[in-house]
């Protein structure tokens, strides 16, 4: 046994460190050693040995296999890290493309496949691999990440149909920047909506077609019936081809109803067909009548045209042809009347037309006499054309009598052939008569206006007399008298009574004029002198008073006496003195008006030289500047005001045109901003809408003026839309604050509940409940904004510390119970007996009781001392030398291997030595002290 242990290979050594040294000496190039490495990698009990053997083999398939099957967590994690490292390494450092593809196609390690897809650019570029991984892993979050962050636009278009949810497509439309992808998503969304609505649309369309077919039974027109039935039949056939989207029963119901309606419509069509044939026969008969009637009317019209022409030039051959046409038309109309069943009113009209044809034939017989009458009428028209047109009232009466005689002669010639008199001659007669009639109408209107003027002015004289304005009344009557004398005799007779009455009133006034004026003039002179003696406070008012006094003085007239002349002179002198202070004022006003005129002329000169080729903004600025300067200029002379204003309007028109175009452009841009702002009202994210609205407001400021009429109105509209956007933002923020407050309150309640659970927890079950509550609390905190979360951090930290302390205490108590059970079992384990393991000993401890004397070369005495060294517990005096030697060995092993054995490992080796001998009892007590230390 000793020799077997002496010559045992290192890779089978019980000490894992020795096996690790042995692996360093093995090479995978040797088949036998490679097999040993395989054995160590997959079957060795030490995780470090398995990992070292895998490192030595350096095989990706082995690493991958171990990542899948390893029972040891350390080995599995190391294998997984190695696999991920090799998969994600660049060219030359990791796997080639084919190995990586094979791994992806065969692997069931979804986490690694997801990692590859998220981090490996080569995998991301191969759409077949991307699709394979996505299908295998089948995680929505991964699919979304790849679609938004990995795929380019062309790849996104290929993967777009994989989105089953309409909400996903709507999210793509909002988040993706590429127009093609957005448009494809919109098209796909519209297509799905159409497909979803298709059964309803097909069913509704089928019901509509069937309803129209049913309503078609009431149609009485055969043509419309046939046309509409064919159209509806075609529509139903097209819909029937799409019935596969309907339920079988629904499609069968539609087909059955269609078949029933088809039978009923066939019966209706047969009845309408028979009626249509009868009506067709009636129409043909009616057409024969209409044809005969039209032919008769054409012949009559042709006869009228002939008679309206040069009748006197008609030959006998032409007359004979007309007679034949009338005869043929009469025969055709007579035949139609005898063949057809015509209603009485229509028959009477046709018989009247036939009578006209007969009368026309008689007229043809009188055609020579008509030709002679036409020649006489033409002679009258020529005679009228040679008459002179009247130019005054005296000539008008003579011409009017002669014109009446000629008109009477024309009518007598025409009346003998009234029915067939040429319209052409009537037009020539009216044309020749028109200048005379127009001239006489104008003279009559002139007489009427003059008569009306005299009548109105006589009334005005009467009104002035009643108002006491005698002088204006007498002056106006003098003019009216001359107008009255110029009127014709008949007009004077119509106004004679009114004129004589007003004449009598005016003659009486002339006698009273001196009587009225004599006492008033001295009083008015005194009033004028008093006005001249008063200081001027309001120059315009003083000028108005002087003007009023002069008008009243003039209304009194001149009395043709020395006394009246003296009064007139004195009155003029007083008014001159009263007005003298105003002359300087009005001279200054005149000077100001001249200066204003000069300023405005200077502006006009500047406008004439203004360069219109400047930037539009500069032209608009100049336009407003010129307007402002013009408005600040004073008034100009009344006679020049309109002229100067028109000159300014013409001169500034080109600037105004450009400015208004500039304003219109600005108005359109501002309207566009209003439209954009209005669209933001539908934005669900109010923060985004408000931010964009601020940008629009800045753009508004940069646009400029849009004209007085539009700018304020546009601004009010823009402000109204913005107010709505920011009101919505305020509502959303308030709603968010309310939601956050509610979440904070919930978090506080969770903290209170967690504190209660921690205080009351005393066993594993209550601690587990507290840990669940802790997770809920932290999940709730993750949803809170940072500011609110910070306010709760202190309370949450206290809960976390308290729970951690409770858990540590529970773990210590549990370990203490487990150790108590372990040592209790050891105390009862004697040589030759199976270990009576207690139920409360952990399964891991139970494995230690499987005796393996080869697990270590160290004795229980040595293991006990090593435990005392690790626990810093003093050893018996008799063990001091041994303690020093073991302590040096432990230090050397630590320096060589970088680590030393733990208490757990030493305790396991101590137990695995087997049942306790009598001398092991004391060692057990020392071991107990070391563990409890």
ChimeraX attribute file (.defattr): number of C-alpha atoms within 10 A of each C-alpha:
attribute: neighborCount
match mode: 1-to-1
recipient: residues
	/A:1	5
	/A:2	7
	/A:3	7
	/A:4	8
	/A:5	12
	/A:6	8
	/A:7	8
	/A:8	11
	/A:9	12
	/A:10	17
	/A:11	23
	/A:12	15
	/A:13	17
	/A:14	14
	/A:15	15
	/A:16	19
	/A:17	17
	/A:18	15
	/A:19	22
	/A:20	21
	/A:21	14
	/A:22	18
	/A:23	22
	/A:24	12
	/A:25	11
	/A:26	18
	/A:27	17
	/A:28	16
	/A:29	9
	/A:30	10
	/A:31	10
	/A:32	12
	/A:33	15
	/A:34	17
	/A:35	14
	/A:36	18
	/A:37	27
	/A:38	19
	/A:39	13
	/A:40	24
	/A:41	27
	/A:42	21
	/A:43	13
	/A:44	19
	/A:45	12
	/A:46	19
	/A:47	22
	/A:48	18
	/A:49	26
	/A:50	27
	/A:51	23
	/A:52	20
	/A:53	28
	/A:54	24
	/A:55	17
	/A:56	19
	/A:57	20
	/A:58	13
	/A:59	12
	/A:60	19
	/A:61	12
	/A:62	18
	/A:63	24
	/A:64	20
	/A:65	17
	/A:66	24
	/A:67	22
	/A:68	15
	/A:69	11
	/A:70	18
	/A:71	12
	/A:72	14
	/A:73	11
	/A:74	15
	/A:75	24
	/A:76	21
	/A:77	14
	/A:78	18
	/A:79	25
	/A:80	21
	/A:81	16
	/A:82	19
	/A:83	24
	/A:84	18
	/A:85	14
	/A:86	17
	/A:87	24
	/A:88	20
	/A:89	14
	/A:90	13
	/A:91	9
	/A:92	7
	/A:93	11
	/A:94	17
	/A:95	19
	/A:96	14
	/A:97	13
	/A:98	9
	/A:99	14
	/A:100	17
	/A:101	15
	/A:102	10
	/A:103	18
	/A:104	23
	/A:105	14
	/A:106	8
	/A:107	16
	/A:108	13
	/A:109	16
	/A:110	16
	/A:111	12
	/A:112	18
	/A:113	22
	/A:114	20
	/A:115	14
	/A:116	21
	/A:117	24
	/A:118	17
	/A:119	12
	/A:120	15
	/A:121	12
	/A:122	15
	/A:123	20
	/A:124	18
	/A:125	15
	/A:126	11
	/A:127	15
	/A:128	11
	/A:129	17
	/A:130	23
	/A:131	13
	/A:132	14
	/A:133	23
	/A:134	19
	/A:135	11
	/A:136	17
	/A:137	17
	/A:138	13
	/A:139	13
	/A:140	11
	/A:141	9
	/A:142	16
	/A:143	23
	/A:144	14
	/A:145	13
	/A:146	18
	/A:147	19
	/A:148	14
	/A:149	10
	/A:150	19
	/A:151	18
	/A:152	14
	/A:153	18
	/A:154	11
	/A:155	14
	/A:156	20
	/A:157	16
	/A:158	12
	/A:159	15
	/A:160	17
	/A:161	13
	/A:162	8
	/A:163	16
	/A:164	11
	/A:165	10
	/A:166	15
	/A:167	11
	/A:168	15
	/A:169	21
	/A:170	14
	/A:171	12
	/A:172	20
	/A:173	19
	/A:174	10
	/A:175	11
	/A:176	16
	/A:177	11
	/A:178	13
	/A:179	11
	/A:180	14
	/A:181	21
	/A:182	21
	/A:183	12
	/A:184	17
	/A:185	25
	/A:186	16
	/A:187	13
	/A:188	17
	/A:189	21
	/A:190	13
	/A:191	13
	/A:192	15
	/A:193	12
	/A:194	13
	/A:195	13
	/A:196	11
	/A:197	11
	/A:198	16
	/A:199	17
	/A:200	14
	/A:201	13
	/A:202	17
	/A:203	19
	/A:204	12
	/A:205	15
	/A:206	23
	/A:207	15
	/A:208	14
	/A:209	19
	/A:210	20
	/A:211	12
	/A:212	14
	/A:213	22
	/A:214	16
	/A:215	10
	/A:216	19
	/A:217	17
	/A:218	10
	/A:219	15
	/A:220	15
	/A:221	13
	/A:222	19
	/A:223	13
	/A:224	12
	/A:225	21
	/A:226	15
	/A:227	11
	/A:228	16
	/A:229	19
	/A:230	12
	/A:231	13
	/A:232	17
	/A:233	17
	/A:234	12
	/A:235	14
	/A:236	22
	/A:237	12
	/A:238	12
	/A:239	16
	/A:240	15
	/A:241	9
	/A:242	15
	/A:243	19
	/A:244	11
	/A:245	14
	/A:246	15
	/A:247	11
	/A:248	10
	/A:249	9
	/A:250	12
	/A:251	17
	/A:252	13
	/A:253	12
	/A:254	17
	/A:255	17
	/A:256	12
	/A:257	13
	/A:258	18
	/A:259	12
	/A:260	10
	/A:261	17
	/A:262	16
	/A:263	10
	/A:264	13
	/A:265	18
	/A:266	12
	/A:267	12
	/A:268	18
	/A:269	19
	/A:270	12
	/A:271	13
	/A:272	19
	/A:273	17
	/A:274	12
	/A:275	14
	/A:276	16
	/A:277	12
	/A:278	11
	/A:279	12
	/A:280	12
	/A:281	11
	/A:282	13
	/A:283	12
	/A:284	11
	/A:285	17
	/A:286	16
	/A:287	13
	/A:288	18
	/A:289	22
	/A:290	15
	/A:291	15
	/A:292	23
	/A:293	21
	/A:294	14
	/A:295	19
	/A:296	26
	/A:297	17
	/A:298	14
	/A:299	21
	/A:300	20
	/A:301	12
	/A:302	14
	/A:303	20
	/A:304	17
	/A:305	15
	/A:306	16
	/A:307	20
	/A:308	16
	/A:309	15
	/A:310	15
	/A:311	18
	/A:312	16
	/A:313	9
	/A:314	15
	/A:315	9
	/A:316	9
	/A:317	9
	/A:318	12
	/A:319	15
	/A:320	11
	/A:321	11
	/A:322	19
	/A:323	18
	/A:324	13
	/A:325	19
	/A:326	23
	/A:327	16
	/A:328	15
	/A:329	21
	/A:330	23
	/A:331	14
	/A:332	18
	/A:333	24
	/A:334	16
	/A:335	13
	/A:336	21
	/A:337	18
	/A:338	9
	/A:339	11
	/A:340	14
	/A:341	12
	/A:342	16
	/A:343	8
	/A:344	9
	/A:345	9
	/A:346	10
	/A:347	14
	/A:348	12
	/A:349	12
	/A:350	22
	/A:351	15
	/A:352	12
	/A:353	18
	/A:354	23
	/A:355	13
	/A:356	17
	/A:357	22
	/A:358	14
	/A:359	13
	/A:360	21
	/A:361	18
	/A:362	12
	/A:363	17
	/A:364	16
	/A:365	12
	/A:366	12
	/A:367	18
	/A:368	13
	/A:369	13
	/A:370	22
	/A:371	16
	/A:372	13
	/A:373	19
	/A:374	20
	/A:375	14
	/A:376	15
	/A:377	21
	/A:378	15
	/A:379	13
	/A:380	17
	/A:381	22
	/A:382	14
	/A:383	12
	/A:384	18
	/A:385	16
	/A:386	9
	/A:387	13
	/A:388	11
	/A:389	16
	/A:390	20
	/A:391	12
	/A:392	14
	/A:393	15
	/A:394	10
	/A:395	13
	/A:396	18
	/A:397	12
	/A:398	11
	/A:399	17
	/A:400	14
	/A:401	10
	/A:402	12
	/A:403	15
	/A:404	10
	/A:405	10
	/A:406	15
	/A:407	15
	/A:408	10
	/A:409	13
	/A:410	19
	/A:411	12
	/A:412	11
	/A:413	17
	/A:414	20
	/A:415	11
	/A:416	13
	/A:417	17
	/A:418	10
	/A:419	12
	/A:420	17
	/A:421	19
	/A:422	21
	/A:423	14
	/A:424	13
	/A:425	18
	/A:426	16
	/A:427	11
	/A:428	15
	/A:429	20
	/A:430	12
	/A:431	13
	/A:432	19
	/A:433	17
	/A:434	12
	/A:435	15
	/A:436	21
	/A:437	17
	/A:438	13
	/A:439	16
	/A:440	22
	/A:441	13
	/A:442	14
	/A:443	17
	/A:444	15
	/A:445	12
	/A:446	14
	/A:447	17
	/A:448	14
	/A:449	12
	/A:450	17
	/A:451	21
	/A:452	14
	/A:453	15
	/A:454	23
	/A:455	17
	/A:456	13
	/A:457	17
	/A:458	23
	/A:459	15
	/A:460	15
	/A:461	24
	/A:462	18
	/A:463	14
	/A:464	17
	/A:465	19
	/A:466	11
	/A:467	10
	/A:468	10
	/A:469	15
	/A:470	24
	/A:471	19
	/A:472	16
	/A:473	24
	/A:474	20
	/A:475	12
	/A:476	16
	/A:477	22
	/A:478	12
	/A:479	12
	/A:480	19
	/A:481	14
	/A:482	11
	/A:483	14
	/A:484	20
	/A:485	10
	/A:486	13
	/A:487	18
	/A:488	13
	/A:489	11
	/A:490	9
	/A:491	16
	/A:492	16
	/A:493	12
	/A:494	12
	/A:495	17
	/A:496	13
	/A:497	11
	/A:498	13
	/A:499	20
	/A:500	11
	/A:501	12
	/A:502	17
	/A:503	18
	/A:504	10
	/A:505	15
	/A:506	22
	/A:507	11
	/A:508	10
	/A:509	17
	/A:510	13
	/A:511	10
	/A:512	12
	/A:513	16
	/A:514	15
	/A:515	11
	/A:516	13
	/A:517	17
	/A:518	15
	/A:519	10
	/A:520	12
	/A:521	18
	/A:522	16
	/A:523	11
	/A:524	17
	/A:525	22
	/A:526	14
	/A:527	15
	/A:528	24
	/A:529	20
	/A:530	13
	/A:531	19
	/A:532	21
	/A:533	11
	/A:534	9
	/A:535	10
	/A:536	17
	/A:537	8
	/A:538	9
	/A:539	16
	/A:540	12
	/A:541	12
	/A:542	19
	/A:543	19
	/A:544	12
	/A:545	17
	/A:546	18
	/A:547	13
	/A:548	12
	/A:549	17
	/A:550	16
	/A:551	11
	/A:552	13
	/A:553	18
	/A:554	13
	/A:555	14
	/A:556	19
	/A:557	15
	/A:558	14
	/A:559	14
	/A:560	9
	/A:561	9
	/A:562	9
	/A:563	10
	/A:564	17
	/A:565	13
	/A:566	11
	/A:567	17
	/A:568	18
	/A:569	11
	/A:570	17
	/A:571	23
	/A:572	17
	/A:573	16
	/A:574	22
	/A:575	23
	/A:576	15
	/A:577	16
	/A:578	23
	/A:579	21
	/A:580	14
	/A:581	16
	/A:582	18
	/A:583	12
	/A:584	12
	/A:585	13
	/A:586	14
	/A:587	11
	/A:588	12
	/A:589	15
	/A:590	15
	/A:591	13
	/A:592	17
	/A:593	18
	/A:594	16
	/A:595	16
	/A:596	19
	/A:597	20
	/A:598	14
	/A:599	17
	/A:600	24
	/A:601	15
	/A:602	12
	/A:603	18
	/A:604	21
	/A:605	13
	/A:606	13
	/A:607	21
	/A:608	12
	/A:609	9
	/A:610	15
	/A:611	11
	/A:612	13
	/A:613	8
	/A:614	10
	/A:615	9
	/A:616	15
	/A:617	15
	/A:618	12
	/A:619	22
	/A:620	22
	/A:621	13
	/A:622	17
	/A:623	21
	/A:624	14
	/A:625	11
	/A:626	19
	/A:627	14
	/A:628	11
	/A:629	12
	/A:630	17
	/A:631	10
	/A:632	12
	/A:633	16
	/A:634	14
	/A:635	18
	/A:636	22
	/A:637	15
	/A:638	9
	/A:639	8
	/A:640	12
	/A:641	13
	/A:642	12
	/A:643	11
	/A:644	17
	/A:645	14
	/A:646	12
	/A:647	15
	/A:648	21
	/A:649	13
	/A:650	14
	/A:651	19
	/A:652	19
	/A:653	14
	/A:654	15
	/A:655	23
	/A:656	20
	/A:657	14
	/A:658	17
	/A:659	24
	/A:660	17
	/A:661	16
	/A:662	20
	/A:663	23
	/A:664	16
	/A:665	16
	/A:666	21
	/A:667	21
	/A:668	14
	/A:669	17
	/A:670	24
	/A:671	16
	/A:672	12
	/A:673	19
	/A:674	24
	/A:675	13
	/A:676	15
	/A:677	25
	/A:678	19
	/A:679	12
	/A:680	21
	/A:681	19
	/A:682	11
	/A:683	13
	/A:684	12
	/A:685	13
	/A:686	21
	/A:687	17
	/A:688	13
	/A:689	22
	/A:690	23
	/A:691	12
	/A:692	15
	/A:693	24
	/A:694	15
	/A:695	11
	/A:696	19
	/A:697	17
	/A:698	11
	/A:699	14
	/A:700	18
	/A:701	10
	/A:702	10
	/A:703	14
	/A:704	17
	/A:705	22
	/A:706	24
	/A:707	16
	/A:708	9
	/A:709	8
	/A:710	14
	/A:711	17
	/A:712	13
	/A:713	12
	/A:714	18
	/A:715	16
	/A:716	11
	/A:717	15
	/A:718	21
	/A:719	15
	/A:720	14
	/A:721	21
	/A:722	23
	/A:723	14
	/A:724	15
	/A:725	23
	/A:726	19
	/A:727	14
	/A:728	19
	/A:729	19
	/A:730	15
	/A:731	13
	/A:732	16
	/A:733	14
	/A:734	12
	/A:735	12
	/A:736	12
	/A:737	12
	/A:738	12
	/A:739	13
	/A:740	16
	/A:741	14
	/A:742	12
	/A:743	17
	/A:744	21
	/A:745	12
	/A:746	15
	/A:747	22
	/A:748	16
	/A:749	13
	/A:750	19
	/A:751	22
	/A:752	15
	/A:753	16
	/A:754	25
	/A:755	22
	/A:756	13
	/A:757	18
	/A:758	24
	/A:759	13
	/A:760	12
	/A:761	19
	/A:762	14
	/A:763	12
	/A:764	13
	/A:765	10
	/A:766	14
	/A:767	20
	/A:768	13
	/A:769	14
	/A:770	22
	/A:771	19
	/A:772	13
	/A:773	19
	/A:774	21
	/A:775	11
	/A:776	16
	/A:777	20
	/A:778	15
	/A:779	12
	/A:780	16
	/A:781	21
	/A:782	11
	/A:783	12
	/A:784	17
	/A:785	11
	/A:786	10
	/A:787	8
	/A:788	14
	/A:789	17
	/A:790	13
	/A:791	11
	/A:792	15
	/A:793	12
	/A:794	11
	/A:795	14
	/A:796	24
	/A:797	11
	/A:798	13
	/A:799	19
	/A:800	17
	/A:801	11
	/A:802	16
	/A:803	22
	/A:804	15
	/A:805	13
	/A:806	18
	/A:807	20
	/A:808	12
	/A:809	13
	/A:810	17
	/A:811	13
	/A:812	12
	/A:813	12
	/A:814	14
	/A:815	14
	/A:816	14
	/A:817	14
	/A:818	17
	/A:819	19
	/A:820	15
	/A:821	19
	/A:822	19
	/A:823	18
	/A:824	15
	/A:825	16
	/A:826	20
	/A:827	15
	/A:828	15
	/A:829	19
	/A:830	17
	/A:831	12
	/A:832	10
	/A:833	11
	/A:834	13
	/A:835	18
	/A:836	14
	/A:837	19
	/A:838	13
	/A:839	9
	/A:840	12
	/A:841	19
	/A:842	15
	/A:843	10
	/A:844	9
	/A:845	17
	/A:846	16
	/A:847	12
	/A:848	17
	/A:849	23
	/A:850	14
	/A:851	15
	/A:852	13
	/A:853	15
	/A:854	14
	/A:855	16
	/A:856	16
	/A:857	12
	/A:858	16
	/A:859	13
	/A:860	21
	/A:861	19
	/A:862	18
	/A:863	21
	/A:864	23
	/A:865	27
	/A:866	27
	/A:867	27
	/A:868	22
	/A:869	19
	/A:870	18
	/A:871	16
	/A:872	11
	/A:873	17
	/A:874	15
	/A:875	18
	/A:876	10
	/A:877	8
	/A:878	8
	/A:879	13
	/A:880	13
	/A:881	10
	/A:882	15
	/A:883	21
	/A:884	13
	/A:885	11
	/A:886	17
	/A:887	16
	/A:888	12
	/A:889	12
	/A:890	18
	/A:891	15
	/A:892	13
	/A:893	15
	/A:894	13
	/A:895	11
	/A:896	10
	/A:897	10
	/A:898	9
	/A:899	11
	/A:900	15
	/A:901	13
	/A:902	12
	/A:903	18
	/A:904	11
	/A:905	11
	/A:906	20
	/A:907	19
	/A:908	17
	/A:909	24
	/A:910	25
	/A:911	24
	/A:912	20
	/A:913	20
	/A:914	22
	/A:915	20
	/A:916	20
	/A:917	11
	/A:918	10
	/A:919	9
	/A:920	15
	/A:921	14
	/A:922	11
	/A:923	18
	/A:924	20
	/A:925	14
	/A:926	21
	/A:927	25
	/A:928	17
	/A:929	15
	/A:930	22
	/A:931	18
	/A:932	10
	/A:933	11
